[in-house]
Amino acid sequence: MQYRSTRGTTDQTLSSSQAVIQGLANDGGLFVPVDFPKPNINLSEFVKLTYQEQARQVLGWFFDDYSAEQLDQIVAAAYGDHWDDQTITPVSDDHAGQYYLELFHGPTLAFKDVALQTLPHLMTNAIKLEKVDRKIVILTATSGDTGTASMCGFQDVDGTQVIVFYPHNGVAPIQLKQMFTQPGDNLNIVAVEGNFDDAQTYVKQIFNDPDFREQLLIHHDQFSSANSMNIGRLIPQITYYFNAYTQLVQREVIQVGDKVNFSVPTGNFGDILAGYYAKKLGLPINKLICASDSNNVLTDFFKTGEYDKRRDFNVTISPSMDILVSSNLERLLFDAADQDYELISQLMDQLTTESHYQLPAKVYDRLSDFAAGFASEDEIRAEIKRVFTADHYALDPHTAVGSYVAHQYQKETGDSTPMIVVATASPYKFPETVYQALNDHEVEEAGLPAIKQLEKYLQTTPPAGIQTVFGPDHRTETVVKPAEMKAKISDILDLN
Ligand SMILES: *Cc1c(COP(=O)(O)O)cnc(C)c1O
């Protein structure tokens, strides 16, 4: 199994472990399989497997240069008893006409844990396989949750150092607190003036700066990425689409072969792309519903075929989805364009230089697996209230976006296919917003006191992972301008 760049020929291919280490292709593209795997999946048998067994199968399809023992160990280490639910990603009962796939039972309370509990193990084993003697510097831009989840996953992992860039004033209080309180001597955080797109753009530029890369090599360092641009982050996310399906089969909500819809709160397009890959592998999915907040570039894109980021960036109550440039869309387009890497390079260049592009009609026509919609902040709050009032089930603001858009879709289309909303974070990660949506007035104090206040109101126990934020701070906030990011990295790595 070989990987290639979405912007280059197949003359330069990499093994999966090389792709995991490198993270991003040197030409700015993303790694994708040269030949997409076509495993012979017997879904009736798959239903009988545990989450860990399913994850092991999925990893085996994509990471075939790792040994069977390595993959067994990776799965065991990733999905152990540090998850507060032994089904790992439980599907809720039917609440107000929808099922919720709860991806927030890991240590940092958001879906990023599913992949970021796996990626460090994929990385350390890849380092062994490739006999790399350099330190791997994980450079990450975060809209909030990737930062905390990658810090938690890579905490004190030998041979790695993590540098997280996040938008100053652009992440929620608990997300920030998680980054402060996460222990680990190899972890660094830096706030950047600007929004997530700025941080992500500069991180990508630094990645692709040949001089800087050279300077790092001299120092026995090498960059990699923990963003969903890394294939090692994307592939583990495929498992929960299969697992959600098999849970509904076990409960006899559906029978093997029946179709389901997934509604996915979307930012960088990593989560929903994993759903698309699951469908490509043969999972009976009808529609993948791309749900955005008011940064709704993708809603317009799926309706018109034009990607246009020439609009205001909104900082919203769903910060992890405040993104205008969704990196992983490139992988979908590459697939829909039959691997036409020249077209993809041209479109991505145009996005950089002109801030928009129009998809050729024949590529656009291949996107019919998707539906799209968005929710405003008022609609998010109203959705949190609607579902709680109907069924006493609390949604976080991101999940509420998925829930609202799914509900609208059902009303507009009459599509009665069972609907699974991907629940990407615990309501306790955004207690200020959830409390306010339910009560119509603000919490007394943001951050830790808000967790207590929400707990009292909901009368449920917060996930175990919340405990970390009540511990001591291990680092403080440093703010830099985008132009200072490179110097900051040199500083942290002692390059000068
Ligand atoms: C990251 C994140 C999203 C968006 O996922 P993408 O893979 O970036 O599309 C949605 N909700 C939460 C809570 C997240 O942390």
The ligand as a Tripos MOL2 file, in Angstrom:
@<TRIPOS>MOLECULE
LIG
   15    15     1     0     0
SMALL
NO_CHARGES

@<TRIPOS>ATOM
      1 C1        -12.4950   19.5420   15.2810 C.3       1 LIG1
      2 C2        -13.9320   19.6110   15.6860 C.ar      1 LIG1
      3 C3        -14.9560   19.6700   14.7230 C.ar      1 LIG1
      4 C4        -14.6640   19.7440   13.2450 C.3       1 LIG1
      5 O1        -14.0870   18.5530   12.7600 O.3       1 LIG1
      6 P1        -13.2760   18.5900   11.3830 P.3       1 LIG1
      7 O2        -12.6710   17.2300   11.2580 O.co2     1 LIG1
      8 O3        -12.2510   19.6540   11.5360 O.co2     1 LIG1
      9 O4        -14.2620   18.8830   10.3150 O.co2     1 LIG1
     10 C5        -16.2610   19.6650   15.1810 C.ar      1 LIG1
     11 N1        -16.5510   19.6470   16.4920 N.ar      1 LIG1
     12 C6        -15.5930   19.5900   17.4430 C.ar      1 LIG1
     13 C7        -15.9930   19.5800   18.8590 C.3       1 LIG1
     14 C8        -14.2550   19.5560   17.0660 C.ar      1 LIG1
     15 O5        -13.3110   19.4950   18.0100 O.3       1 LIG1
@<TRIPOS>BOND
     1     1     2 1
     2     2     3 ar
     3     2    14 ar
     4     3     4 1
     5     3    10 ar
     6     4     5 1
     7     5     6 1
     8     6     7 2
     9     6     8 1
    10     6     9 1
    11    10    11 ar
    12    11    12 ar
    13    12    13 1
    14    12    14 ar
    15    14    15 1
@<TRIPOS>SUBSTRUCTURE
     1 LIG1         1 GROUP 0 **** ****
